[in-house]
Amino acid sequence: MFKPEKLLSRLSERLELPGQAVVREPQVLLSGDRQLTVEGHRGIRRCEPERIEVRTARACVCVDGQGLRIAMLNAGCMVIRGKLRGVTLEALE
């Protein structure tokens, strides 16, 4: 089956364009060790004070730390605050 997102993703890589501009890929912005912003999220998979997992189109953004909380959430953007210790990406099955 034809998937236009894959074609656009490959095109953006070849043209060296930011993925978000072409395919609306998620963008993760880390601000020091106290705040993480995820634009283009697809919901919350897990939310605990030591770990928050955020679903995106291609992966899960896993945030580990202390006192983590979702400070802002809307359809397009999520802000996580607390003492950030690590951020990893996990492939979605």
C-alpha positions as CSV (number, residue, x, y, z in Angstrom):
1,M,0.0,0.0,0.0
2,F,1.2,3.5,-0.9
3,K,2.1,5.6,2.2
4,P,2.6,9.3,1.4
5,E,4.2,9.9,4.8
6,K,7.1,7.6,4.0
7,L,7.6,9.2,0.6
8,L,7.6,12.7,2.1
9,S,10.0,11.6,4.9
10,R,12.5,10.2,2.4
11,L,12.1,13.4,0.3
12,S,12.7,15.6,3.3
13,E,15.9,13.6,4.1
14,R,17.2,13.9,0.6
15,L,16.5,17.6,0.4
16,E,17.9,18.1,3.9
17,L,14.7,19.7,5.1
18,P,13.4,19.6,8.7
19,G,11.1,16.6,9.0
20,Q,8.4,18.6,10.8
21,A,8.1,21.1,8.0
22,V,7.3,18.4,5.4
23,V,5.8,15.4,7.2
24,R,4.7,17.0,10.4
25,E,7.1,14.8,12.4
26,P,7.1,15.3,16.1
27,Q,9.6,17.8,17.6
28,V,11.2,17.4,21.0
29,L,12.8,20.4,22.7
30,L,14.8,20.0,25.9
31,S,15.3,23.1,28.0
32,G,18.0,22.4,30.5
33,D,17.2,19.6,33.0
34,R,13.8,21.0,34.0
35,Q,11.5,21.1,31.0
36,L,10.8,19.0,27.9
37,T,8.4,20.1,25.1
38,V,6.9,17.6,22.7
39,E,5.1,19.0,19.6
40,G,3.0,16.7,17.5
41,H,2.4,14.1,20.2
42,R,-0.3,11.4,19.9
43,G,-1.1,11.0,23.6
44,I,0.2,9.7,26.9
45,R,1.2,6.0,27.3
46,R,2.4,6.3,30.9
47,C,2.4,9.0,33.5
48,E,4.2,8.6,36.9
49,P,6.3,11.0,38.9
50,E,9.5,9.1,37.9
51,R,8.6,8.3,34.3
52,I,6.4,9.8,31.5
53,E,6.0,8.1,28.2
54,V,4.6,10.1,25.3
55,R,3.4,8.5,22.0
56,T,4.4,10.1,18.7
57,A,3.9,8.9,15.1
58,R,7.1,6.9,15.0
59,A,8.2,6.3,18.5
60,C,7.6,6.7,22.2
61,V,9.5,9.5,24.0
62,C,10.3,8.2,27.4
63,V,11.3,10.8,30.1
64,D,12.9,9.6,33.4
65,G,13.4,11.8,36.4
66,Q,11.9,13.0,39.7
67,G,8.8,15.0,40.3
68,L,7.7,14.8,36.7
69,R,4.4,16.3,35.8
70,I,2.6,17.4,32.7
71,A,2.5,21.2,33.0
72,M,0.6,21.8,29.7
73,L,-1.3,19.6,27.4
74,N,-3.3,20.4,24.2
75,A,-3.9,18.7,20.9
76,G,-0.6,19.8,19.4
77,C,1.8,20.3,22.3
78,M,2.8,18.8,25.7
79,V,5.2,20.3,28.3
80,I,6.8,18.1,30.9
81,R,8.4,19.7,34.0
82,G,10.4,18.3,36.9
83,K,14.0,17.1,37.4
84,L,14.9,15.4,34.1
85,R,17.4,12.6,34.3
86,G,17.1,11.0,30.8
87,V,15.2,11.1,27.6
88,T,15.0,8.1,25.3
89,L,13.2,7.0,22.2
90,E,11.6,3.6,21.9
91,A,10.3,2.1,18.7
92,L,6.5,1.5,18.7
93,E,5.4,-2.1,17.9
